[in-house]
Amino acid sequence: MIIAMSLLVISCGKSVKDGEETTNEQPTTEVKGKTEKSNADRKSDEYIISRVQSIYDDVFADYNKAAEDESIPQNSPDEKYCSDDWNKALLQVAEYDQQNNPDEIGFFDGDYWVMGQDFSDLSISDIQVVKKEGTKAKVELNLHNMGHVAPIRIDLSYERGDWFIDDFYEVEHDFDWKKEMRDYIK
């Protein structure tokens, strides 16, 4: 619960680094170990699977380190790996909670990256592209957290020259994070 709220606060607004205030910009990121790819190559199923694996490897490295240190991840992966629309929805929820629920937990009582409140020994497996149309793709995978395996789906959007996560869907509980965020602020 605290983890999810901290991640939301980290991902929205401004950040301070080495005493200097900076705005959160969404950089285009490259898949580790890959050379520059053409747009056609980046739309292949193989590239999408590699991109998803790379995203989760990077995100979970921070989470697993935080779990070892009994802390929370210090960097939000949302600005780096999620779509403009996803980050806009996060900001809207944060603004809504600040105005309407300033002394309460608000919307986030779990973390969509780990599909829970607690985390350790995070990894993913069985990544499959199940649908791809133009600049949208749906990917299914198994998320491993604390010995539990949860089937999830992520929706991807091709923007800024790469694939970014546009939604998280928890299959087991039929929970669509973006839809629920939008319903929450209505």
N, CA, C and O of each residue as an XYZ file, in Angstrom:
744
protein
N       0.839     -1.165      0.000
C       0.000      0.000      0.000
C       0.888      1.233      0.000
O       0.751      2.083     -0.880
N       1.777      1.351      0.944
C       2.682      2.486      1.006
C       3.586      2.488     -0.214
O       3.928      3.546     -0.743
N       3.966      1.314     -0.653
C       4.829      1.200     -1.822
C       4.149      1.793     -3.040
O       4.751      2.592     -3.757
N       2.911      1.417     -3.283
C       2.198      1.906     -4.456
C       2.032      3.408     -4.405
O       2.204      4.081     -5.421
N       1.703      3.948     -3.250
C       1.533      5.395     -3.125
C       2.863      6.100     -3.350
O       2.906      7.145     -3.999
N       3.934      5.548     -2.828
C       5.244      6.158     -3.024
C       5.621      6.155     -4.485
O       6.169      7.135     -4.991
N       5.334      5.059     -5.170
C       5.634      4.992     -6.598
C       4.822      6.014     -7.366
O       5.335      6.646     -8.290
N       3.560      6.185     -6.997
C       2.720      7.157     -7.676
C       3.259      8.551     -7.468
O       3.339      9.330     -8.417
N       3.631      8.881     -6.248
C       4.163     10.205     -5.959
C       5.462     10.416     -6.720
O       5.688     11.498     -7.262
N       6.304      9.421     -6.769
C       7.565      9.520     -7.481
C       7.326      9.728     -8.961
O       8.052     10.489     -9.601
N       6.307      9.057     -9.528
C       6.104      9.106    -10.974
C       5.445     10.380    -11.447
O       5.518     10.689    -12.637
N       4.804     11.136    -10.571
C       4.070     12.325    -10.971
C       4.838     13.585    -10.586
O       5.610     13.594     -9.627
N       4.615     14.620    -11.339
C       5.138     15.925    -10.974
C       6.604     16.084    -11.244
O       7.115     15.656    -12.279
N       7.291     16.717    -10.286
C       8.695     17.037    -10.454
C       9.533     16.187     -9.530
O       9.048     15.680     -8.518
N      10.790     16.035     -9.883
C      11.694     15.299     -9.030
C      12.917     16.160     -8.741
O      13.194     17.129     -9.448
N      13.634     15.793     -7.702
C      14.838     16.521     -7.345
C      15.990     15.547     -7.423
O      15.945     14.461     -6.847
N      17.020     15.946     -8.139
C      18.189     15.096     -8.287
C      19.417     15.955     -8.048
O      19.602     16.977     -8.709
N      20.252     15.550     -7.110
C      21.463     16.288     -6.757
C      21.168     17.751     -6.493
O      21.930     18.622     -6.912
N      20.044     18.040     -5.787
C      19.700     19.393     -5.422
C      19.129     20.227     -6.549
O      18.863     21.413     -6.359
N      18.933     19.638     -7.719
C      18.433     20.375     -8.870
C      17.074     19.838     -9.258
O      16.918     18.630     -9.434
N      16.076     20.718     -9.398
C      14.723     20.283     -9.750
C      14.654     20.016    -11.246
O      15.123     20.812    -12.060
N      14.060     18.880    -11.589
C      13.890     18.528    -12.994
C      12.480     18.045    -13.203
O      11.846     17.560    -12.266
N      11.975     18.167    -14.413
C      10.652     17.640    -14.707
C      10.810     16.219    -15.192
O      11.846     15.858    -15.751
N       9.784     15.410    -14.980
C       9.808     14.024    -15.434
C       9.476     13.981    -16.907
O       8.327     14.195    -17.294
N      10.459     13.711    -17.723
C      10.232     13.553    -19.148
C      10.271     12.077    -19.453
O      10.886     11.300    -18.722
N       9.622     11.690    -20.521
C       9.567     10.277    -20.867
C      10.533      9.995    -22.005
O      10.208     10.198    -23.174
N      11.725      9.527    -21.652
C      12.718      9.281    -22.693
C      12.404      8.024    -23.485
O      11.773      7.092    -22.985
N      12.847      8.018    -24.707
C      12.774      6.802    -25.494
C      13.899      5.905    -25.007
O      15.038      6.350    -24.868
N      13.584      4.651    -24.748
C      14.591      3.754    -24.207
C      14.870      2.651    -25.210
O      14.029      2.309    -26.042
N      16.033      2.123    -25.112
C      16.450      1.038    -25.992
C      16.468     -0.259    -25.213
O      16.723     -0.259    -24.009
N      16.203     -1.349    -25.878
C      16.315     -2.660    -25.256
C      17.790     -2.933    -25.028
O      18.610     -2.754    -25.929
N      18.123     -3.365    -23.829
C      19.507     -3.638    -23.485
C      20.094     -4.672    -24.437
O      19.467     -5.684    -24.753
N      21.302     -4.391    -24.879
C      22.013     -5.354    -25.695
C      21.559     -5.395    -27.159
O      22.032     -6.228    -27.932
N      20.658     -4.512    -27.532
C      20.176     -4.505    -28.910
C      20.777     -3.323    -29.639
O      21.001     -2.269    -29.042
N      21.037     -3.487    -30.916
C      21.471     -2.366    -31.732
C      20.252     -1.638    -32.238
O      19.129     -2.119    -32.091
N      20.465     -0.481    -32.831
C      19.359      0.313    -33.354
C      18.537     -0.537    -34.332
O      19.081     -1.166    -35.239
N      17.235     -0.540    -34.129
C      16.333     -1.342    -34.949
C      15.465     -0.427    -35.796
O      15.144      0.690    -35.389
N      15.091     -0.898    -36.961
C      14.150     -0.146    -37.779
C      12.757     -0.308    -37.179
O      12.526     -1.220    -36.385
N      11.832      0.568    -37.553
C      10.465      0.469    -37.045
C       9.843     -0.873    -37.393
O       9.091     -1.423    -36.589
N      10.137     -1.419    -38.575
C       9.582     -2.716    -38.961
C      10.097     -3.819    -38.033
O       9.327     -4.679    -37.603
N      11.391     -3.797    -37.725
C      11.965     -4.782    -36.809
C      11.347     -4.670    -35.422
O      11.126     -5.680    -34.754
N      11.072     -3.458    -34.991
C      10.521     -3.225    -33.657
C       9.070     -3.679    -33.546
O       8.547     -3.798    -32.438
N       8.429     -3.926    -34.648
C       7.030     -4.375    -34.596
C       6.905     -5.888    -34.672
O       5.791     -6.413    -34.683
N       8.018     -6.594    -34.725
C       7.976     -8.059    -34.748
C       7.641     -8.593    -33.359
O       7.926     -7.956    -32.345
N       7.034     -9.770    -33.337
C       6.717    -10.410    -32.057
C       7.985    -10.636    -31.231
O       7.972    -10.460    -30.013
N       9.069    -11.022    -31.884
C      10.316    -11.291    -31.180
C      10.823    -10.033    -30.480
O      11.271    -10.089    -29.335
N      10.751     -8.905    -31.172
C      11.207     -7.661    -30.559
C      10.307     -7.280    -29.383
O      10.801     -6.876    -28.330
N       8.998     -7.407    -29.556
C       8.058     -7.058    -28.479
C       8.332     -7.910    -27.242
O       8.353     -7.390    -26.127
N       8.539     -9.198    -27.425
C       8.847    -10.089    -26.303
C      10.150     -9.660    -25.633
O      10.236     -9.622    -24.405
N      11.154     -9.339    -26.431
C      12.433     -8.885    -25.899
C      12.274     -7.567    -25.140
O      12.884     -7.376    -24.088
N      11.467     -6.674    -25.667
C      11.221     -5.378    -25.023
C      10.533     -5.575    -23.666
O      10.934     -4.967    -22.674
N       9.504     -6.420    -23.622
C       8.796     -6.682    -22.367
C       9.746     -7.306    -21.346
O       9.753     -6.906    -20.182
N      10.541     -8.275    -21.769
C      11.505     -8.903    -20.857
C      12.483     -7.865    -20.331
O      12.781     -7.839    -19.137
N      12.977     -7.020    -21.206
C      13.930     -5.991    -20.800
C      13.314     -4.997    -19.817
O      13.957     -4.612    -18.840
N      12.083     -4.585    -20.068
C      11.394     -3.662    -19.158
C      11.290     -4.281    -17.771
O      11.691     -3.676    -16.778
N      10.748     -5.493    -17.715
C      10.556     -6.130    -16.420
C      11.879     -6.466    -15.731
O      11.972     -6.368    -14.508
N      12.899     -6.858    -16.489
C      14.210     -7.107    -15.875
C      14.720     -5.848    -15.187
O      15.219     -5.911    -14.064
N      14.597     -4.710    -15.852
C      15.074     -3.447    -15.295
C      14.249     -3.036    -14.074
O      14.804     -2.684    -13.033
N      12.926     -3.085    -14.207
C      12.043     -2.693    -13.108
C      12.242     -3.613    -11.904
O      12.368     -3.143    -10.773
N      12.269     -4.907    -12.147
C      12.382     -5.855    -11.043
C      13.764     -5.836    -10.394
O      13.891     -6.215     -9.230
N      14.786     -5.412    -11.101
C      16.102     -5.260    -10.465
C      16.002     -4.233     -9.339
O      16.540     -4.443     -8.252
N      15.310     -3.116     -9.603
C      15.114     -2.096     -8.563
C      14.240     -2.621     -7.428
O      14.554     -2.417     -6.256
N      13.135     -3.302     -7.777
C      12.237     -3.833     -6.759
C      12.931     -4.890     -5.903
O      12.821     -4.863     -4.678
N      13.638     -5.814     -6.533
C      14.298     -6.871     -5.771
C      15.389     -6.311     -4.864
O      15.582     -6.801     -3.752
N      16.099     -5.293     -5.330
C      17.104     -4.623     -4.496
C      16.412     -3.960     -3.314
O      16.891     -4.056     -2.184
N      15.292     -3.289     -3.560
C      14.544     -2.643     -2.471
C      14.049     -3.679     -1.460
O      14.076     -3.429     -0.255
N      13.601     -4.829     -1.939
C      13.127     -5.884     -1.037
C      14.270     -6.378     -0.148
O      14.073     -6.615      1.044
N      15.461     -6.533     -0.727
C      16.626     -6.950      0.060
C      16.961     -5.916      1.126
O      17.354     -6.266      2.239
N      16.804     -4.636      0.780
C      17.110     -3.545      1.702
C      15.939     -3.205      2.623
O      16.027     -2.295      3.446
N      14.838     -3.952      2.471
C      13.613     -3.701      3.229
C      13.180     -2.240      3.095
O      12.899     -1.557      4.079
N      13.138     -1.790      1.844
C      12.719     -0.424      1.546
C      11.759     -0.452      0.363
O      11.231     -1.507      0.010
N      11.536      0.695     -0.242
C      10.709      0.764     -1.442
C      11.586      1.212     -2.602
O      12.590      1.891     -2.385
N      11.230      0.847     -3.827
C      12.016      1.313     -4.968
C      12.036      2.839     -5.002
O      11.018      3.481     -4.742
N      13.168      3.407     -5.315
C      13.311      4.859     -5.297
C      12.983      5.515     -6.638
O      12.744      6.722     -6.683
N      12.967      4.770     -7.696
C      12.685      5.334     -9.014
C      11.391      4.757     -9.568
O      11.161      3.550     -9.501
N      10.560      5.615    -10.107
C       9.334      5.132    -10.721
C       9.632      4.634    -12.132
O      10.253      5.345    -12.922
N       9.198      3.431    -12.449
C       9.392      2.935    -13.809
C       8.366      3.480    -14.803
O       8.530      3.311    -16.011
N       7.313      4.128    -14.310
C       6.223      4.560    -15.181
C       6.669      5.552    -16.243
O       6.346      5.379    -17.418
N       7.394      6.574    -15.861
C       7.787      7.573    -16.842
C       8.719      6.981    -17.898
O       8.726      7.420    -19.048
N       9.486      6.002    -17.507
C      10.455      5.396    -18.422
C       9.830      4.338    -19.336
O      10.229      4.204    -20.493
N       8.850      3.584    -18.819
C       8.371      2.426    -19.555
C       6.885      2.413    -19.882
O       6.405      1.466    -20.504
N       6.149      3.437    -19.480
C       4.709      3.450    -19.740
C       4.340      4.542    -20.741
O       5.071      5.514    -20.933
N       3.201      4.352    -21.361
C       2.735      5.259    -22.419
C       2.362      6.622    -21.869
O       2.163      6.794    -20.666
N       2.273      7.576    -22.759
C       1.822      8.913    -22.382
C       0.429      8.846    -21.754
O       0.165      9.509    -20.751
N      -0.458      8.049    -22.345
C      -1.826      7.955    -21.841
C      -1.863      7.352    -20.439
O      -2.621      7.818    -19.589
N      -1.060      6.329    -20.189
C      -0.994      5.720    -18.852
C      -0.532      6.760    -17.833
O      -1.134      6.902    -16.768
N       0.532      7.483    -18.160
C       1.058      8.470    -17.230
C       0.085      9.623    -17.012
O       0.034     10.197    -15.924
N      -0.679      9.959    -18.030
C      -1.719     10.987    -17.880
C      -2.793     10.498    -16.899
O      -3.250     11.261    -16.049
N      -3.193      9.234    -17.017
C      -4.189      8.668    -16.099
C      -3.665      8.648    -14.667
O      -4.412      8.952    -13.736
N      -2.389      8.295    -14.472
C      -1.790      8.319    -13.133
C      -1.836      9.722    -12.533
O      -2.165      9.896    -11.360
N      -1.507     10.703    -13.340
C      -1.521     12.085    -12.874
C      -2.933     12.528    -12.489
O      -3.121     13.220    -11.489
N      -3.915     12.129    -13.281
C      -5.306     12.475    -12.976
C      -5.757     11.848    -11.657
O      -6.454     12.491    -10.872
N      -5.371     10.616    -11.414
C      -5.715      9.952    -10.152
C      -5.020     10.654     -8.984
O      -5.631     10.875     -7.939
N      -3.754     11.001     -9.159
C      -3.023     11.690     -8.088
C      -3.667     13.038     -7.769
O      -3.809     13.400     -6.601
N      -4.055     13.777     -8.800
C      -4.718     15.067     -8.593
C      -6.073     14.884     -7.918
O      -6.429     15.646     -7.020
N      -6.826     13.879     -8.345
C      -8.135     13.594     -7.749
C      -7.974     13.249     -6.257
O      -8.693     13.772     -5.406
N      -7.025     12.366     -5.966
C      -6.803     11.974     -4.575
C      -6.341     13.157     -3.729
O      -6.750     13.293     -2.576
N      -5.504     14.001     -4.287
C      -5.019     15.164     -3.538
C      -6.176     16.106     -3.196
O      -6.206     16.682     -2.109
N      -7.116     16.261     -4.112
C      -8.258     17.149     -3.882
C      -9.343     16.503     -3.026
O      -9.938     17.172     -2.181
N      -9.606     15.221     -3.231
C     -10.749     14.565     -2.607
C     -10.419     13.629     -1.452
O     -11.281     13.367     -0.613
N      -9.213     13.130     -1.391
C      -8.822     12.160     -0.356
C      -7.443     12.501      0.211
O      -6.580     11.625      0.276
N      -7.214     13.751      0.624
C      -5.849     14.126      1.022
C      -5.312     13.370      2.230
O      -4.097     13.221      2.363
N      -6.173     12.894      3.102
C      -5.712     12.199      4.305
C      -5.962     10.698      4.259
O      -5.837     10.011      5.273
N      -6.316     10.191      3.079
C      -6.617      8.767      2.928
C      -5.647      8.135      1.946
O      -4.854      8.822      1.302
N      -5.720      6.841      1.845
C      -4.855      6.096      0.936
C      -5.167      6.427     -0.512
O      -4.253      6.536     -1.330
N      -6.429      6.588     -0.839
C      -6.798      6.876     -2.218
C      -6.930      5.618     -3.052
O      -7.205      4.540     -2.525
N      -6.739      5.755     -4.322
C      -6.976      4.662     -5.258
C      -5.994      3.502     -5.089
O      -6.407      2.342     -5.096
N      -4.730      3.791     -4.939
C      -3.708      2.748     -4.985
C      -3.494      2.092     -3.624
O      -2.900      2.686     -2.725
N      -3.984      0.864     -3.483
C      -3.676      0.088     -2.293
C      -2.909     -1.172     -2.674
O      -2.711     -2.068     -1.853
N      -2.489     -1.223     -3.909
C      -1.663     -2.298     -4.429
C      -0.800     -1.732     -5.542
O      -1.010     -0.602     -5.984
N       0.149     -2.495     -5.985
C       1.098     -2.058     -7.005
C       0.904     -2.890     -8.269
O       1.043     -4.113     -8.242
N       0.589     -2.238     -9.349
C       0.326     -2.911    -10.624
C       1.569     -3.555    -11.218
O       1.444     -4.482    -12.018
N       2.754     -3.103    -10.861
C       3.964     -3.749    -11.378
C       4.157     -5.133    -10.758
O       4.681     -6.033    -11.414
N       3.742     -5.313     -9.510
C       3.941     -6.592     -8.815
C       2.629     -7.302     -8.518
O       2.631     -8.414     -7.988
N       1.500     -6.665     -8.856
C       0.153     -7.194     -8.626
C      -0.043     -7.569     -7.159
O      -0.535     -8.651     -6.839
N       0.351     -6.659     -6.284
C       0.167     -6.867     -4.864
C       0.722     -5.710     -4.063
O       1.151     -4.700     -4.621
N       0.710     -5.863     -2.763
C       1.279     -4.852     -1.876
C       2.722     -5.178     -1.512
O       3.552     -4.278     -1.384
N       3.016     -6.443     -1.349
C       4.350     -6.879     -0.950
C       5.036     -7.545     -2.137
O       4.388     -7.987     -3.086
N       6.355     -7.603     -2.058
C       7.079     -8.191     -3.173
C       8.436     -8.706     -2.741
O       9.066     -8.168     -1.830
N       8.873     -9.761     -3.414
C      10.248    -10.273     -3.334
C      10.392    -11.352     -4.393
O       9.410    -11.944     -4.840
N      11.616    -11.592     -4.777
C      11.926    -12.628     -5.769
C      11.078    -12.470     -7.032
O      10.483    -13.437     -7.508
N      11.023    -11.272     -7.562
C      10.198    -10.977     -8.735
C      10.843    -11.436    -10.032
O      12.051    -11.301    -10.226
N      10.025    -11.976    -10.909
C      10.458    -12.329    -12.257
C       9.213    -12.540    -13.117
O       8.090    -12.548    -12.613
N       9.426    -12.708    -14.405
C       8.330    -13.038    -15.316
C       8.737    -14.224    -16.175
O       9.920    -14.538    -16.310
N       7.734    -14.878    -16.755
C       7.986    -16.007    -17.651
C       6.841    -16.117    -18.655
O       5.818    -15.445    -18.529
N       7.031    -16.967    -19.640
C       5.993    -17.326    -20.612
C       5.381    -16.109    -21.311
O       4.159    -15.993    -21.401
N       6.218    -15.215    -21.798
C       5.753    -14.010    -22.490
C       5.259    -14.395    -23.880
O       5.960    -15.069    -24.636
N       4.038    -13.957    -24.209
C       3.455    -14.243    -25.525
C       2.737    -13.016    -26.058
O       1.968    -12.384    -25.333
N       2.978    -12.675    -27.305
C       2.190    -11.644    -27.964
C       0.909    -12.328    -28.422
O       0.965    -13.253    -29.232
N      -0.247    -11.891    -27.920
C      -1.504    -12.549    -28.254
C      -2.321    -11.764    -29.280
O      -3.230    -12.311    -29.905
N      -1.999    -10.494    -29.449
C      -2.706     -9.689    -30.442
C      -1.852     -8.479    -30.779
O      -1.231     -7.869    -29.907
N      -1.834     -8.145    -32.071
C      -1.068     -6.982    -32.511
C      -1.788     -6.361    -33.690
O      -2.052     -7.019    -34.696
N      -2.104     -5.074    -33.548
C      -2.736     -4.333    -34.636
C      -2.121     -2.949    -34.699
O      -2.342     -2.132    -33.805
N      -1.360     -2.678    -35.733
C      -0.768     -1.362    -35.904
C       0.128     -0.981    -34.742
O       1.168     -1.599    -34.518
N      -0.282      0.044    -34.004
C       0.529      0.559    -32.895
C       0.081      0.024    -31.536
O       0.475      0.565    -30.503
N      -0.724     -1.015    -31.521
C      -1.210     -1.610    -30.267
C      -0.871     -3.097    -30.239
O      -0.904     -3.777    -31.264
N      -0.547     -3.581    -29.055
C      -0.269     -5.012    -28.881
C      -0.740     -5.442    -27.496
O      -0.723     -4.658    -26.547
N      -1.156     -6.692    -27.399
C      -1.527     -7.296    -26.121
C      -0.550     -8.442    -25.876
O      -0.313     -9.287    -26.739
N       0.006     -8.437    -24.668
C       0.999     -9.443    -24.306
C       0.553    -10.107    -23.009
O       0.165     -9.431    -22.057
N       0.612    -11.429    -22.980
C       0.316    -12.182    -21.761
C       1.622    -12.749    -21.225
O       2.527    -13.098    -21.983
N       1.701    -12.832    -19.900
C       2.892    -13.363    -19.247
C       2.530    -13.824    -17.851
O       1.450    -13.523    -17.343
N       3.427    -14.542    -17.248
C       3.264    -14.945    -15.853
C       4.203    -14.107    -15.006
O       5.393    -13.987    -15.297
N       3.646    -13.532    -13.958
C       4.411    -12.726    -13.022
C       4.655    -13.549    -11.768
O       3.714    -14.068    -11.167
N       5.907    -13.670    -11.376
C       6.300    -14.436    -10.195
C       6.632    -13.457     -9.079
O       7.505    -12.603     -9.230
N       5.924    -13.585     -7.948
C       6.126    -12.706     -6.809
C       5.927    -13.502     -5.521
O       4.843    -14.025     -5.263
N       6.966    -13.585     -4.732
C       6.911    -14.266     -3.434
C       6.400    -15.704     -3.555
O       5.649    -16.175     -2.700
N       6.808    -16.391     -4.613
C       6.415    -17.774     -4.802
C       5.066    -17.967     -5.469
O       4.700    -19.096     -5.796
N       4.325    -16.901     -5.676
C       3.013    -16.972     -6.338
C       3.184    -16.606     -7.813
O       3.932    -15.690     -8.156
N       2.485    -17.330     -8.671
C       2.513    -17.038    -10.104
C       1.155    -16.488    -10.498
O       0.130    -17.138    -10.295
N       1.151    -15.282    -11.066
C      -0.092    -14.631    -11.481
C      -0.061    -14.391    -12.987
O       0.863    -13.753    -13.491
N      -1.054    -14.892    -13.706
C      -1.136    -14.566    -15.125
C      -1.598    -13.116    -15.278
O      -2.587    -12.709    -14.670
N      -0.892    -12.353    -16.077
C      -1.280    -10.970    -16.326
C      -1.238    -10.686    -17.823
O      -0.653    -11.430    -18.610
N      -1.878     -9.586    -18.180
C      -1.797     -9.090    -19.556
C      -1.367     -7.640    -19.466
O      -1.802     -6.902    -18.583
N      -0.524     -7.248    -20.373
C      -0.200     -5.835    -20.512
C      -0.552     -5.422    -21.928
O      -0.321     -6.154    -22.890
N      -1.114     -4.232    -22.028
C      -1.362     -3.644    -23.336
C      -0.205     -2.706    -23.620
O       0.223     -1.942    -22.754
N       0.293     -2.775    -24.839
C       1.419     -1.943    -25.245
C       0.978     -0.960    -26.311
O       0.069     -1.233    -27.095
N       1.633      0.182    -26.328
C       1.399      1.194    -27.341
C       2.750      1.545    -27.962
O       3.735      1.759    -27.256
N       2.777      1.602    -29.296
C       4.014      1.971    -29.989
C       4.015      3.484    -30.169
O       3.222      4.033    -30.934
N       4.914      4.145    -29.456
C       5.011      5.602    -29.522
C       6.449      6.001    -29.245
O       7.195      5.248    -28.619
N       6.832      7.144    -29.693
C       8.191      7.652    -29.482
C       9.249      6.644    -29.928
O      10.342      6.596    -29.363
N       8.925      5.841    -30.941
C       9.896      4.929    -31.523
C      10.089      3.605    -30.809
O      11.033      2.874    -31.106
N       9.191      3.279    -29.852
C       9.327      2.001    -29.153
C       7.994      1.604    -28.524
O       7.015      2.345    -28.612
N       7.960      0.445    -27.897
C       6.768     -0.058    -27.222
C       6.792      0.365    -25.759
O       7.809      0.237    -25.076
N       5.644      0.875    -25.287
C       5.486      1.305    -23.911
C       4.220      0.668    -23.347
O       3.246      0.468    -24.073
N       4.235      0.353    -22.061
C       3.074     -0.267    -21.420
C       1.966      0.772    -21.293
O       2.169      1.866    -20.766
N       0.787      0.398    -21.791
C      -0.360      1.302    -21.795
C      -1.429      0.880    -20.787
O      -2.302      1.680    -20.450
N      -1.377     -0.356    -20.302
C      -2.335     -0.829    -19.317
C      -1.833     -2.137    -18.723
O      -1.114     -2.898    -19.370
N      -2.225     -2.380    -17.479
C      -1.928     -3.618    -16.770
C      -3.264     -4.285    -16.468
O      -4.203     -3.632    -16.013
N      -3.342     -5.578    -16.720
C      -4.591     -6.311    -16.511
C      -4.293     -7.548    -15.682
O      -3.540     -8.425    -16.106
N      -4.882     -7.611    -14.511
C      -4.714     -8.764    -13.634
C      -5.775     -9.805    -14.000
O      -6.952     -9.630    -13.686
N      -5.369    -10.858    -14.647
C      -6.281    -11.863    -15.183
C      -7.060    -12.572    -14.076
O      -8.278    -12.723    -14.169
N      -6.357    -13.007    -13.030
C      -6.971    -13.797    -11.957
C      -8.150    -13.080    -11.298
O      -9.144    -13.714    -10.943
N      -8.041    -11.781    -11.139
C      -9.102    -11.010    -10.488
C      -9.889    -10.137    -11.459
O     -10.678     -9.293    -11.035
N      -9.678    -10.337    -12.761
C     -10.393     -9.585    -13.792
C     -10.335     -8.080    -13.500
O     -11.361     -7.401    -13.464
N      -9.115     -7.577    -13.293
C      -8.925     -6.191    -12.893
C      -8.114     -5.451    -13.951
O      -6.942     -5.753    -14.175
N      -8.748     -4.487    -14.592
C      -8.128     -3.644    -15.615
C      -7.740     -2.330    -14.937
O      -8.610     -1.515    -14.629
N      -6.454     -2.118    -14.705
C      -5.990     -0.970    -13.928
C      -6.392      0.365    -14.547
O      -6.856      1.253    -13.831
N      -6.226      0.528    -15.851
C      -6.544      1.825    -16.455
C      -8.045      2.098    -16.408
O      -8.463      3.217    -16.109
N      -8.847      1.098    -16.699
C     -10.300      1.272    -16.639
C     -10.722      1.638    -15.222
O     -11.538      2.540    -15.030
N     -10.178      0.950    -14.240
C     -10.522      1.225    -12.854
C     -10.076      2.631    -12.426
O     -10.774      3.293    -11.658
N      -8.932      3.081    -12.911
C      -8.491      4.446    -12.602
C      -9.471      5.463    -13.179
O      -9.854      6.425    -12.514
N      -9.868      5.232    -14.425
C     -10.799      6.176    -15.085
C     -12.160      6.159    -14.395
O     -12.770      7.212    -14.213
N     -12.639      4.992    -14.014
C     -13.919      4.904    -13.296
C     -13.815      5.607    -11.940
O     -14.770      6.245    -11.498
N     -12.685      5.495    -11.296
C     -12.475      6.079     -9.967
C     -12.593      7.602     -9.982
O     -13.161      8.188     -9.061
N     -12.062      8.242    -11.016
C     -12.055      9.704    -11.027
C     -13.339     10.311    -11.612
O     -13.485     11.533    -11.651
N     -14.255      9.468    -12.059
C     -15.518      9.993    -12.607
C     -16.440     10.432    -11.512
O     -17.545     10.900    -11.785
